[in-house]
Amino acid sequence: MGTLNLAAVTATTPYIKKIQSALEKATGQTIVTPEFLKIKRVAGVSVLPVTFFFSGGATLTLYVRALADVTKAEINDKVVVLSGDFSDDYKPTFDNAVKGVAKLIREAQSKIQAQNKREKVRLPPRRTSVDQKAKEVEEQEQKLDEDLAKQTAQRDQLLEKIELAKQQLGISSITEAGQSELGKFSSVIDEAFDSVNWDENEHPRDANGKFSVKSPTNHTSNLFKNMKLYRTDWGKFPKTVIDRGLGDATSHPKYEAAKAGDVESAYELAKDLVSDEAIDALKKIIDDRDTIIVPVHAEEAVGRNMIPLATSAVIAKKLGLEVDTNIVQAIKVSRTGGDGWHRLANPPAFDGGIDNDKCVIIVDDTQTQGGTFAALKGHIEATGSNKVIGAYALTGKQYSSQLALSKETLQQLRDVYGNLEAWWKSIYGYDFEKLTEWEAKYVLNSRKTADEVRDRIIASKQT
């Protein structure tokens, strides 16, 4: 008789995969990554509640025993009678359970569709099985990304608190004698970057022999003001050049020091991770246009995450371009450890401008939903004459590389949540067309009602 270690059961456990595969085949629906709750005691027996989410909207919770069978089941939080026990050792009872649950799931789906019709909510059109399966895999990867971000959030937040304490003890106000602390910091970056032993012989330098990372001039901080949020039309904006997987950065020996603010560590990390393939992709985007590099960085984050700036310097060296740091993230929004709703509810705002009309490649250390890139692109294009022609992220998932919102996804969003668009624009100053592909998909994939989405956004806003 098969047995399970309930504490070690995951979505890849053969017994769970067997149940999922059988239910998908019997119902004709896709099941996203199962959710595993805490082990509990039911009728004196230890069980692991496992919830399966069907693409049609129904949920199934099975109470799995260590004997690899099921003692209890709930569909949409209501207890149902099983016609079998999903026994891993006895095929007839397993098959009977699958058949009975599939029938109940189809009945529940009919009720869900009827309810949606009454509420005048249209579900996105059903895709082919192959496309839908690919979509579910993308959703699973996105969830894993968020889980990874949450696991590193506490560490990063502690590092930030340490650096903030250092700033409070030893760093003066944002402006001093007409020069921002970021301007001072830029010279520190130059000196530290020059101290790194390069294998290459040349790098674009300014008149003083420093790397051509420009310092802001006559920049007044708006850190404590209500900053305007900008988003601009996507047009034919290309996919982000995502260089590496998330683990490539977090496993690098210099990562923690770079994230905490060590410039040389950030530069060494960027040198190791910026690939020739990514540089070639950027060359194709630039296509001989006069271009500069603009990184994502926050004015009040002096002494912390140096990876975007270091990455920008490495890219600039390889492409023979300049890095312009005149634009800063003027309002700090904690996004590293937040979920998708937190990121949607708290888009970053930027301050500063560019004193030329060159094309721009924007750079960040990672991309998830793409909201930071969208905000920086919008600020650059709305406040100056520059055009953002591409984006580069050192790490991320390739499935999320599309920033520009597709017509199909926009239509689905408006079909389901169109009555929220005016409210959204009143809060953020831009309509659904300015969202990224994965911001919109995050809302759609939540399958929440319009009221639930609005409430979730309001609850997640950072005060």
N, C-alpha and C positions, 0 to 999 in steps of 0.2 A: 504493500500500500504506500502510495506517495505521501510525503510529508513536506511541510513548508516551514521555514523560519519566518514567522510573520514580521519580525522586525526588519528583515532584509528584503522583503518583497518590493519590487519596483515594476515599472512598465515593461521592463525587458525580461522579467521572470517568465519562463516558458508557460506556466499555468495561466498567468494573466494574458499573455499573448494568444494563447489557445482560445480563451473565452472571447477576447476582443475580435479575433479573426472570425470565429463562428458567428458572433452576433452581427458583425458587418455583413457577412455573406447572407445571413438569414433575413436581415432587415433591409438590405440594399442601401444602407446609410454608412457614412464614415464616422468613426469614433476618434475624437482627439485624445491627447495624452490623458490617461486615467488619473484621478486624484485619490491620494491615499491619506485617510484620516488616522487619528490615533487609535491604537489597539485598545479595545474595551472588553468588558465582561458582559455577556448576554446569556442569561439562564445558566450561569455558572461556568460558561465556556469562553475562552479568549477568542475574539474574532477581530479581523481587520476590515473595516469598512472601505470598500473600493468603489468609487463613483465613476461611471462611464458617461461621457457627454456625446450624444448623438447629433449629427449634423442637422437633423430635422427639428431639434430643439428639446427633445426629451432627455431626461437623466435617469440613469439606473444605478442604484447603490446595492452592491452585493456584500454580505457579511461573510467573509471567507475564514474558514477554520484552518488550523495547522494540518488537518488531515486532507487538505486539498479538496474541499467541498464547500458548499454554501448552506448556511442555516436560515438565512432570512434575506428578503429582497424588498426594495422600495423603488417605485417608479414615480418620478416627480414628487418625492418625499412622502408618498403614500405606500403603506405596506401592501404587497401583493402575494397571492398564493402561488408557489412554484409547482410546476408539474414534474420537476426533477430536482436533483440537488447539485448539479454541475460537478459530479464526482469525476475526478481525474482518472479513477481506476475502473469505472464502469460506464462504458459508452452509452448504453440505453438511457440511463438517467441523465447523463450529460446532454444527449441529443434532445430528450424530452424537455429539459429545462430551457435549452436554447429555443426550441420551437415555441414553447409557451410564452417566453419573454418576448420573442419577436412579434407574436400576435398582439401582446399587450402594448408594445412600443408603437406598433402601427396604429392601434386604437388611440393611444395618447397623442400621436402626431396629428391625427384628424381633429382632435379637440384643440390642439395648439393652433392649427391652421384656421379653425373656425373662430377662435378668440382673436387671432391677428386680423382676420377679415372684419370682425366687428369693430376693432379698434382702428381700422383703416391703416394698418401697418403692413407694408409689402416687404416680404423677405427677398433678399437678393436672388436672382434667377439661378436655378440649379445648374451646375456645371456638369461636364462629362466626368465620368468616374476618374479618369486619369488626371484631369485638371484639378478636380476637387481633392484628390489624394495629395497632389503636390501642394495645394494650398494648405492642407492640414499639416503637412510636414513643415512648411514654412512657419505656421503658427506655433508648432512645437518648438522649433528652433528659437523663435522669438521669446517664448516663455523661458527657455533655458538661458538665453541672454540676460533676461531680467533677473532670474535667480542668481546668476553669476554676479551681476552688478550689486545685488542686495548683500551677497556674502562678503564682498570687499568693501561695502559701504562703511561699516563700523570702523574698520582700520583707517580708511581714508579720512573719515570725520575726525578721528582722534589725532591724526597727523595735522589736519587743518587747525584743530584747537590749539595744538602746540605752537604752530606758526603764528596764529593770531595772538597768543600770549607773548610771543617774542616781539611782534609788531607793537603791541601795547606798551611794552617796556622800553623799546629802543628805536621806534620809527616815528618820525614827526607827522604832521598833518598832511592831507592829500596834496595841498599846494603850499609851496614855500618859496618866497622870492620869485614868484612867477613861473616856477618849474614844478611839474607834477612829479610825484614819487616814481611814476612809471618812466618818466624821462631819465631820472637817475638810474633806475633799474636797467634801462636799455644799455647804458654804458657798462654795467656789471655783466650783462649778457655778453657784450662784445669781448670784454677781457677774459671771461671764462671760456668762451668759444675759441678765442685765440690760443688759450693755454692747452687745448686738446691737440694731441699729436696726430696730424692728418697724414695719411699716406699720399693723398693727392697734392699736387704742387700749387694749384691756383684756386682762388675763390674771389668773386666780385667784392671789391673793397672800396671804401670811401676815401676822401682826400687824406685822412689821417691814418690810413692803412688798416682800419678796422673792417670787420665783416659789414656788408651793406645792409644792416638792420637799422632802419631810420627811427630816430627818436621823435616823439610828438613835440610839436612846438605850439605855444599859445593855446594850449588845450585846457579848458576849464571843466572840472568834473561836475557831472550831474548826478552823482551817486545818491544824493538824498532827495532827488526830485522825482516826480511821476513821469517816467520816460514814455514817449510814444512808441508803440509797436508798429513795425512796418513789415508788410509782405508784398511782393510784386509777382506779376504773372510769370508762369513757368516757361511758356513758349516751348521751345524744343531743347530744354535743358538736359544735358547728358547725364547718364548714371554716374554716381560718385565712384571715383577710383578708390576702392577699398583694398588696402595693401595686404593686410594680414588678419588672421583670426584673433579673437580676443585673448586666447591663451598665449599667443606668441609674445605679447607685451607683458602680461602679468607674470609670466614665468621667467622673464629676463632678469638676470642678477642685478641690474641697475634700476629696475622698475620702482621699487619702494622709495629709493632715494630720489629718483626723478620726480615721482608723484609728490614727494614731500618738499621739493623745491631746489634740489641740488642740480645746478646748471650743467656741470660737466657730465654727471650721470645721465641726464636727459639727452645730452648731445651724443654720448656713446650709444645709448639705446637707439636713438633715431638713426645713427649711422649704420647700426647693425640691421635695422628692420626696414628702412626705406629701400625698396627693391628696384632693380633695373627695369623690370616689367612695368611697374607703376610709373616710373619716369617716362618710359616709352609711351604709355597711355596718355600721360599729361602732354607730351610733345604733340600727339595727334590732336588733342583738344585745342592747344594753343595755336598750332598751325601758323607759325611766323608772326602772330599778332603781338604787338607791344604789350607785355603783361607783367603784373606784379603779383606777389604772394601776400595774402592777408590772413593771419592766423586768428583763431578764436582765443582770446585771453581776457581776463577780468582785471580791472584796475585795482580792485581791493584785494586781489589774490597775490600781491607781491610776495615772493618767497615761497610760493606753493607750486602747483602743477606746471612744470616747465616743458612738458612733452610737446604741446602744440607749437610753441615758439622754436624749440630745438628742431622739431620735424620740419618746420618751415625753412629754417636756415639750411638744413641739409638739402632739401628740395631745391632751394634757390641756388645753392652751390652747383648742384648737378645740372641745372638748367641755365645757369648764367643769368639769373634774375635777381631782383631786389625783394626784400621783405619789408612791408610797410606796417608799423605797429601803431599808427595814429588812431585806429578805431579800437575801442575797448568795450568790454561788456560792462555797462555802467550800473546795472542792478544785479547783484549776486542772487542767483536762484539755485538752491540745492537740488541737483538733478541726478547725481551719481547713484544714490540709493533709492530714489523714488520709483514708483511703478509708472505704467503708461499714463494713467489718469493724472498723476502729479505733473508729469512732463507736459501733457496737454494743457493743464490748467495754469501753468507757470512758464510761459514762453519768455526767453531772455530778451532784454532790451540793450541796445548798444548806443555808444556816444562817440563823437569825433567824426572826422571826415578825411578824404583823400584829396591832395592838392594837385591832382593831374587827372587826365581822362583815359588812362590806360585800362586795358582789360584786366580782370581779376580772377585768380584761382584762390578759393577759400580753403583753409586747412584746419583740421581738428584732430585730436588724438583718437577719437572713436565716433561712430555713428550708430544710433539705435533707430529712433523714429525720424530723425532728420530735422527736428524742430529748430535746433540751434543754427544749423546751416541755413534754413529757410529765413530765420530772423536776421542773420548777418547779411545774407544776400539782399533781403528787402531793405535793410538800412543803407547799404552801400548804393543801391540803385535809386532809392527814393530821395536820398540827401545829396547826391552828387551826379556827375556825368559819366561815371564808370559803369561798365557792364560786367556782371559776374558770368564767366563762361564755363566754369567747372568747379568741382569740389574734390578734395582728397581727404580720406580718413585713414589714419595709420592702422586702425583695427576696426573690426565689425564683421557682420555676416553678409555674404554676397547676395543673399536673397533680398536684403533691405537696401540695396544700392540705388534703387530708383527713388529719386526725390520728387520728380514732377508727378503731380496727380493725374492719373489717366482719366479719360472721359468716362470710361465704364465705371470706375470706382466712384467718381463724382456723382454720376447718375444714381448709383445704388445708394449713396449717402443721402442724396436729396429725396429719393423715393421713401426711405425709412425715417429720416430725421429732418426733412425739409422745413417743418414748422419750428425748428430750433435755429435756423440760419440767421434770422433777423436778430434774435437774442445774442447769438454768438458774435455777430458783427458789432452789436452795441457794447459788448464787453471788451473785445480784442481789436476792433477797428478794421477787420478784414473778414471776407466771407469764406465759404467752404472751398472755393476755387483756389485759394492760396494755401490750403493745407498740403502737407506732403502725402505721398501715396500711403505711407505706413502710419501716419497719424489717422487718416481716414479709415484705413483697414482695422486699426485698433478699435475704433468706435464701432464699426460694423460687426467685427468678430465678437464683441462683447454681448451682442444680442439683447442689450438692455432696451427698455422703452425710452421714449424721448424724455419723459419726466425723470427717469432714473439717471439718464446721461447728464441732464442739467444738474440734478442734485449731486451727482458724483463730482462734477467739475467744480461746483461751488464749494463742496466739502474739501476738495483737494487744493484750493487756492491758498498760496503761501501768503501769510500776513506779516 
